[in-house]
Amino acid sequence: MAEFDVIIIGGGPGGYVCAIRCAQLGLKTACVEGRGALGGTCLNVGCIPSKALLHATHELHEVHENFEKMGLMGAKVKVDWAKMQSYKKDVIDGNTKGIEFLFKKNKVTYLQGWGSIPAPGQVKVGEDIHTAKNIVIATGSEAAGLPGIEIDEATVVTSTGALSLAKVPKSMVVIGAGVIGLELGSVYARLGAEVTVVEYLDAITPGMDAEVAKGLQRILTRQGLKFVLGAAVQGVDKAKGKNTVRYSLRKDESAHAIEAEVVLVATGRKPFTKGLGLEALGVEMLPRGQVKTDSHWATNVPGIYAIGDAIIGPMLAHKAEDEGMAVAEVIADKHGHVNYDVIPGVIYTTPEVACVGKTEDALKQEGRAYKVGKFSFMGNGRAKAVFQAEGFVKILADAATDRILGAHIIGPSAGDMIHEICVAMEFGASAQDMALTCHAHPTYSEAVREAALACGDGAIHA
């Protein structure tokens, strides 16, 4: 008899959520984690610590830029970097210890160490081999570097190193204008660093609504970030305490260079599956390193599943969580489901950016007739009162049925407001359904209702 019904390898958002759900469904469950703390990249060196620093530096911005406007007078606040790092660590510890408590509460066995799969039904942790009827690979991802750039996590860093720099640098070059680059670039720009973002493509935030991307770039530029777009980075040279980033502009192949104390390589992430023994097991992989799975998250090897960043799809913690719950249902002989058309994405800059569903470009490529309802936060009383009136809500609805197809928000609390639209899309709601729903005043969410009204006869406050 197997020791466990299921063993999950990886204690990140996908893995720990999967473990808890498996236990709740009556399965004898274990979770393997080698980091020394549960929560994966997200809680330890990703989502949570970056949000702590974003929050702290946003408050710093408010003190310096807006307090006097509100009649809050006093000496300018100074930054104690060591204390800010301590605050960040307390946030991390509180979250990771919370998962350990949840494991104990739900009777999940926590196996500490790096796991591998020597044979189907077996998981090796250290020198011990545990048996399980089912194994779930939830090993997440790691930073993807660039050829010719040596990462030392001191002055040439990934997001991991950028969260724990020895000091606030005077200058920083961020390679990559995606979510990670813009969030951490914002942190250090608020702390006083001169930040330049170098991006290979001709626009920031690849894949996002083009109008939102342009608006966000304008706002971040006003906040002090500089952008070099259409630039191919060739390498980074280190000398005399400085790093020189060499790049060429794609439009004319002209060569350029820029110096900085710190270089953040934020060019995306790749699946982390090394050391699992998947090749020897014959687990089928995809060309970009993801584990290949079917619609039930099963690999070609019976009894082995995979979820999260280790498989195809957006590398988002909440996508991994959804898959973790779904595969637990599948293993427990129930129906597991993930609606991949309704997975939101958020950038936690100020203002925040959030999206779900289709973009206008995608709908045009599909040849689908659609209508646009848009409302600016300049017409939202709450946003104006707190100096957050930049940005807008855009809702895309089917031209014939009025069914909501997608939404894109740049503005205050966009990451929270997007979920109203997610729920509406999950239930197949129309823009009119949202427009007829009473929203409390004064709230940021009124802008969502106004955008829905704009899909019909028109917004009230536009």
HUVEN-V529697 format. One record per residue. N is the residue number from 1. RES is the residue in one letter. PHI is phi in whole degrees, 0 to 359 (NA if undefined). PSI is psi in whole degrees, -180 to 180 (NA if undefined). D_FIRST is the distance of its C-alpha to the first C-alpha in Angstrom with 1 decimal. Layout:
n: <N	N>
res: <RES	RES>
phi: <PHI	PHI>
psi: <PSI	PSI>
d_first: <D_FIRST	D_FIRST>
//
This chain:
n: <1	2	3	4	5	6	7	8	9	10	11	12	13	14	15	16	17	18	19	20	21	22	23	24	25	26	27	28	29	30	31	32	33	34	35	36	37	38	39	40	41	42	43	44	45	46	47	48	49	50	51	52	53	54	55	56	57	58	59	60	61	62	63	64	65	66	67	68	69	70	71	72	73	74	75	76	77	78	79	80	81	82	83	84	85	86	87	88	89	90	91	92	93	94	95	96	97	98	99	100	101	102	103	104	105	106	107	108	109	110	111	112	113	114	115	116	117	118	119	120	121	122	123	124	125	126	127	128	129	130	131	132	133	134	135	136	137	138	139	140	141	142	143	144	145	146	147	148	149	150	151	152	153	154	155	156	157	158	159	160	161	162	163	164	165	166	167	168	169	170	171	172	173	174	175	176	177	178	179	180	181	182	183	184	185	186	187	188	189	190	191	192	193	194	195	196	197	198	199	200	201	202	203	204	205	206	207	208	209	210	211	212	213	214	215	216	217	218	219	220	221	222	223	224	225	226	227	228	229	230	231	232	233	234	235	236	237	238	239	240	241	242	243	244	245	246	247	248	249	250	251	252	253	254	255	256	257	258	259	260	261	262	263	264	265	266	267	268	269	270	271	272	273	274	275	276	277	278	279	280	281	282	283	284	285	286	287	288	289	290	291	292	293	294	295	296	297	298	299	300	301	302	303	304	305	306	307	308	309	310	311	312	313	314	315	316	317	318	319	320	321	322	323	324	325	326	327	328	329	330	331	332	333	334	335	336	337	338	339	340	341	342	343	344	345	346	347	348	349	350	351	352	353	354	355	356	357	358	359	360	361	362	363	364	365	366	367	368	369	370	371	372	373	374	375	376	377	378	379	380	381	382	383	384	385	386	387	388	389	390	391	392	393	394	395	396	397	398	399	400	401	402	403	404	405	406	407	408	409	410	411	412	413	414	415	416	417	418	419	420	421	422	423	424	425	426	427	428	429	430	431	432	433	434	435	436	437	438	439	440	441	442	443	444	445	446	447	448	449	450	451	452	453	454	455	456	457	458	459	460	461	462>
res: <M	A	E	F	D	V	I	I	I	G	G	G	P	G	G	Y	V	C	A	I	R	C	A	Q	L	G	L	K	T	A	C	V	E	G	R	G	A	L	G	G	T	C	L	N	V	G	C	I	P	S	K	A	L	L	H	A	T	H	E	L	H	E	V	H	E	N	F	E	K	M	G	L	M	G	A	K	V	K	V	D	W	A	K	M	Q	S	Y	K	K	D	V	I	D	G	N	T	K	G	I	E	F	L	F	K	K	N	K	V	T	Y	L	Q	G	W	G	S	I	P	A	P	G	Q	V	K	V	G	E	D	I	H	T	A	K	N	I	V	I	A	T	G	S	E	A	A	G	L	P	G	I	E	I	D	E	A	T	V	V	T	S	T	G	A	L	S	L	A	K	V	P	K	S	M	V	V	I	G	A	G	V	I	G	L	E	L	G	S	V	Y	A	R	L	G	A	E	V	T	V	V	E	Y	L	D	A	I	T	P	G	M	D	A	E	V	A	K	G	L	Q	R	I	L	T	R	Q	G	L	K	F	V	L	G	A	A	V	Q	G	V	D	K	A	K	G	K	N	T	V	R	Y	S	L	R	K	D	E	S	A	H	A	I	E	A	E	V	V	L	V	A	T	G	R	K	P	F	T	K	G	L	G	L	E	A	L	G	V	E	M	L	P	R	G	Q	V	K	T	D	S	H	W	A	T	N	V	P	G	I	Y	A	I	G	D	A	I	I	G	P	M	L	A	H	K	A	E	D	E	G	M	A	V	A	E	V	I	A	D	K	H	G	H	V	N	Y	D	V	I	P	G	V	I	Y	T	T	P	E	V	A	C	V	G	K	T	E	D	A	L	K	Q	E	G	R	A	Y	K	V	G	K	F	S	F	M	G	N	G	R	A	K	A	V	F	Q	A	E	G	F	V	K	I	L	A	D	A	A	T	D	R	I	L	G	A	H	I	I	G	P	S	A	G	D	M	I	H	E	I	C	V	A	M	E	F	G	A	S	A	Q	D	M	A	L	T	C	H	A	H	P	T	Y	S	E	A	V	R	E	A	A	L	A	C	G	D	G	A	I	H	A>
phi: <NA	293	293	228	286	209	239	258	262	119	252	279	305	291	291	288	295	300	297	295	295	302	297	296	271	90	269	286	232	228	230	257	215	261	291	98	210	284	110	64	303	306	281	266	221	216	309	288	298	293	290	298	290	297	295	299	283	295	298	299	299	298	300	283	257	238	300	298	297	263	83	263	256	160	293	295	285	253	262	256	299	297	290	295	295	295	301	301	296	299	297	299	300	298	285	292	292	297	291	302	298	295	298	296	300	263	61	269	281	261	260	270	143	275	259	218	240	291	198	307	84	231	231	261	232	65	261	265	246	250	251	208	292	223	233	243	274	223	271	72	217	226	297	263	274	240	304	85	246	269	271	246	56	242	239	243	232	267	301	299	293	294	283	224	297	296	206	284	286	283	214	213	253	255	265	117	254	267	301	297	298	289	295	287	299	297	305	284	295	294	279	110	285	275	250	240	258	250	232	293	279	269	212	277	45	308	89	274	310	297	293	295	300	296	296	296	297	299	293	294	296	296	279	114	285	252	234	239	257	65	239	261	281	265	175	231	256	253	194	53	74	237	244	250	268	261	210	234	280	294	292	224	61	287	270	216	210	217	264	200	294	231	243	258	268	237	256	100	226	225	302	252	229	294	87	279	84	292	297	295	284	83	290	286	244	265	304	265	94	279	285	278	228	267	290	247	66	267	277	285	263	306	88	243	241	211	216	71	294	286	240	292	122	298	274	232	301	287	294	296	299	300	294	298	292	294	291	298	298	298	297	274	63	245	259	264	216	229	268	288	277	232	243	284	233	223	245	264	283	241	286	286	234	218	211	205	77	280	264	298	300	296	293	296	296	284	73	267	286	216	234	242	245	228	217	274	292	297	265	253	300	296	296	295	292	244	59	233	271	282	105	197	248	235	245	251	230	298	297	268	262	72	293	289	253	181	208	218	234	232	165	294	56	302	295	271	294	299	287	301	286	301	297	300	294	299	262	68	288	265	298	296	304	289	295	271	268	294	244	296	238	265	222	297	297	301	294	293	297	297	295	293	298	291	284	246	280	129	290	278	258	269>
psi: <138	147	-36	155	-36	139	127	129	109	124	29	-168	-42	-46	-48	-35	-42	-43	-45	-43	-41	-46	-40	-28	9	11	139	117	143	151	131	130	127	-7	-26	-8	141	166	-14	-163	-43	-56	-28	-46	32	-113	-53	-52	-35	-36	-32	-46	-36	-42	-47	-44	-26	-42	-38	-44	-43	-43	-47	-33	-32	-17	-47	-33	-27	5	17	101	151	179	150	137	140	159	126	96	-40	-41	-35	-38	-37	-42	-45	-44	-40	-39	-45	-51	-41	-38	-45	-38	-29	-36	-40	-41	-43	-36	-46	-42	-39	7	43	129	126	110	111	124	171	133	151	167	92	-24	157	134	2	139	124	128	111	-124	-2	141	124	148	147	146	-32	145	134	122	117	52	1	-148	171	163	137	121	-170	142	136	1	119	121	125	-4	23	-60	-18	108	158	-174	-32	-51	-34	-25	-15	42	150	-31	167	120	156	-26	149	136	127	120	106	122	41	-163	-52	-46	-43	-39	-51	-32	-40	-42	-52	-27	-41	-30	-3	-2	148	112	127	127	124	122	136	-40	175	6	156	172	67	135	-9	163	129	-39	-39	-44	-44	-42	-43	-41	-42	-44	-45	-32	-43	-27	-3	-9	143	148	135	107	160	38	127	116	129	-32	176	124	135	132	132	46	8	154	132	118	121	133	162	143	130	-29	-32	4	20	143	141	166	151	137	150	152	-42	139	123	118	105	60	30	-175	162	153	142	102	3	145	-5	-22	26	-36	-44	-30	-18	21	127	134	159	161	-30	16	1	153	132	129	164	-168	-8	20	20	141	-179	-9	118	135	-2	126	167	147	173	-146	-17	-13	178	152	174	138	81	139	-41	-28	-43	-40	-46	-44	-35	-44	-40	-44	-30	-43	-42	-47	-32	16	33	-172	112	138	137	127	97	-10	-11	61	112	158	144	140	125	42	-177	113	161	157	134	148	157	146	-150	150	167	-41	-42	-42	-37	-42	-34	-16	26	130	131	165	157	130	122	141	130	143	-9	-22	9	116	-41	-44	-42	-33	-24	24	38	38	2	144	-174	168	132	125	133	126	151	133	-32	-45	-16	6	137	127	-21	165	149	124	134	114	-174	135	31	-37	-24	-41	-28	-24	-24	-41	-35	-47	-42	-44	-37	-32	10	32	157	166	-35	-37	-44	-38	-30	0	125	132	138	149	138	126	158	-33	-19	-27	-32	-45	-41	-40	-37	-40	-35	-16	-14	-115	-13	150	157	-43	19	NA>
d_first: <0.0	3.8	6.5	8.7	9.6	12.6	14.4	18.1	20.3	23.6	25.0	28.1	29.2	26.8	23.8	24.3	25.4	22.3	20.1	22.2	22.2	18.4	18.2	21.2	19.5	16.7	14.0	12.3	14.3	15.5	18.8	20.1	23.8	26.0	29.4	29.3	29.9	28.2	30.2	30.4	33.8	35.0	35.0	35.7	38.1	38.7	39.3	39.6	41.8	44.0	44.6	45.6	48.1	49.3	49.9	51.7	53.9	54.7	55.9	58.0	59.5	60.3	62.2	64.2	64.9	64.9	65.4	69.2	69.4	68.0	70.4	67.9	70.0	69.2	68.6	66.3	62.8	61.6	58.2	56.4	53.7	51.9	51.7	50.5	47.7	46.8	46.7	44.4	42.0	42.1	41.1	38.2	37.0	37.2	35.1	32.3	32.1	31.9	28.7	27.2	28.4	26.8	23.4	23.7	25.1	22.2	19.5	18.6	17.4	20.1	19.3	22.8	23.5	23.8	20.7	20.3	17.9	17.9	15.8	14.2	10.9	12.2	14.7	17.0	19.1	21.7	20.4	16.9	14.0	11.4	8.5	8.8	8.9	12.6	15.1	18.7	21.6	24.2	26.1	29.5	32.8	35.4	39.2	40.8	43.8	46.9	47.9	50.4	49.7	48.2	46.3	46.8	45.7	49.1	51.8	50.0	46.9	44.1	43.4	41.5	44.6	46.9	45.3	46.1	49.4	51.4	54.3	55.5	57.0	60.5	59.4	56.2	55.6	52.6	51.5	50.1	51.2	47.8	46.1	45.3	48.7	50.7	48.8	49.0	52.5	53.6	52.3	54.4	57.4	57.6	57.4	60.5	59.2	60.9	58.1	58.4	55.8	55.8	54.2	54.0	54.5	57.6	56.0	53.6	50.2	49.4	48.3	49.7	52.5	55.6	57.9	55.4	55.0	58.8	59.2	56.6	58.3	61.7	60.4	58.6	61.7	63.7	61.3	62.1	59.5	61.0	59.6	60.1	58.7	58.5	58.0	56.0	55.0	55.6	54.6	55.1	57.5	57.4	60.6	62.4	59.8	59.9	57.7	59.5	57.7	59.2	59.1	61.1	62.0	60.8	64.0	66.3	64.1	66.2	64.7	64.2	62.8	62.0	61.5	59.1	57.8	54.2	52.6	49.6	47.7	46.2	45.7	42.3	38.7	36.2	32.4	30.6	27.8	28.8	26.4	23.3	23.4	23.8	26.5	24.4	21.6	24.3	24.1	27.4	29.8	33.1	36.5	36.7	33.4	31.3	27.9	28.5	26.6	27.3	28.4	24.9	24.4	22.0	22.7	23.2	19.7	17.1	14.9	17.5	20.1	23.2	25.8	29.0	31.3	28.9	29.8	33.1	35.2	37.1	35.8	35.9	33.8	34.0	33.0	29.8	29.2	29.8	27.3	24.7	25.1	25.3	22.1	20.2	21.8	20.8	17.1	17.4	19.1	22.5	25.5	25.9	29.5	31.7	35.4	36.4	40.1	40.1	38.8	41.6	42.7	44.7	46.9	47.6	51.1	54.1	54.6	51.0	50.2	47.7	47.0	44.9	45.2	47.9	50.7	54.2	53.9	50.8	52.5	55.6	53.6	52.0	55.5	54.5	57.3	56.7	58.6	58.5	58.9	59.7	60.7	61.8	60.9	64.6	64.9	62.4	64.0	61.0	60.4	64.1	64.2	61.6	62.8	59.9	61.9	61.1	58.9	58.2	55.7	55.6	54.0	53.7	53.8	54.1	57.8	57.6	54.9	55.0	51.2	50.1	48.9	48.7	50.1	51.2	52.4	54.1	55.1	54.2	50.6	49.9	46.2	46.1	48.5	46.7	44.0	46.6	47.0	43.3	42.9	45.9	44.6	41.2	43.2	45.6	48.6	52.0	54.2	56.4	53.5	53.3	57.0	57.4	54.9	56.7	55.9	56.9	59.9	60.2	56.9	55.9	54.0	57.3	57.6	54.7	56.5	59.7	58.1	56.8	60.4	61.6	59.7	62.0	65.5	65.2	64.1	66.2	66.6	66.9>
//
